[in-house]
Amino acid sequence: MKTLHYSFLALLTLCISGCDQTLDGFMDDWNNLGVAGVSVDSVGPQRTDMLLASPCPQVEIVDDLSSLSDFPEGKSGSDANLVSKIDIQNAESTCKLGSNTATVDLKVVFKGTLGPRAKVRATDKPFFTYPYFVAVTTPSGKIMAKEIFAASMTYNGKEKTHTYYENLRQIIPILNKDVARQYRILVGFQLSPDQLAYNREHMIPSDKAEKISTGAGLSRTKE
């Protein structure tokens, strides 16, 4: 399990473009992180309904950044050119509250899918590493910290899909227990501008996904 201990000293080095940055500013500043113009609206507030009554920090998957599709350089983003695709299917958490800290155990579930361009030979065992981030915001929406990790997948034999689980422990400094649930933990992929544009063109927003019974708050790719 990877442990992220967000001490007040550590936060000084983990802040994104300064600790006074708000969630709005964070989303406006994705250009500096390899992602352009993700709006606050793209953060799925209904993805963790069951946590709304919980005293723990809320975990949210950023809708626009919940999927990563990989295509060969210079090729169009068509199904025929797909190398691989990975989605964040779910993020579950439990927490233990101290007087000034919240220890959050986070389990992130990834599902990978191979495309037609994934293999050169039928016997190949493709290996991919996908960058994703975990960010923490304060009750006022300020970004406290952001860390980038890698979800690594190896496809064996005739495997066309693969599920990967990542367990993270985050120790977050909080003002007090009463406001712990007002902190947010944001999860998403670290995308290029082209990958983000592809997502926005092909993904169904979470509010519409609910109406077609694909699961509350989960974005789904158009068929």
HELIX and SHEET records of a PDB file:
HELIX    1   1 PHE A    8  LEU A   14  1                                   7    
HELIX    2   2 LEU A   23  ASP A   28  1                                   6    
HELIX    3   3 TRP A   30  LEU A   33  5                                   4    
HELIX    4   4 VAL A   40  SER A   42  5                                   3    
HELIX    5   5 ASP A   49  LEU A   51  5                                   3    
HELIX    6   6 ASP A   63  LEU A   65  5                                   3    
HELIX    7   7 ASP A   79  ASN A   81  5                                   3    
HELIX    8   8 LYS A  177  GLN A  182  5                                   6    
HELIX    9   9 PRO A  193  HIS A  202  1                                  10    
HELIX   10  10 SER A  206  LYS A  211  1                                   6    
SHEET    1   A 5 LYS A   2  HIS A   5  0                                        
SHEET    2   A 5 THR A 161  PRO A 173  1                                        
SHEET    3   A 5 THR A 101  LEU A 114 -1                                        
SHEET    4   A 5 SER A  84  LEU A  97 -1                                        
SHEET    5   A 5 SER A  67  ASP A  70 -1                                        
SHEET    1   B 4 GLN A  58  ILE A  61  0                                        
SHEET    2   B 4 ARG A 184  PHE A 189  1                                        
SHEET    3   B 4 PHE A 127  THR A 137 -1                                        
SHEET    4   B 4 ILE A 143  THR A 154 -1                                        
SHEET    1   C 2 MET A 203  ILE A 204  0                                        
SHEET    2   C 2 ARG A 220  THR A 221 -1                                        
END                                                                             
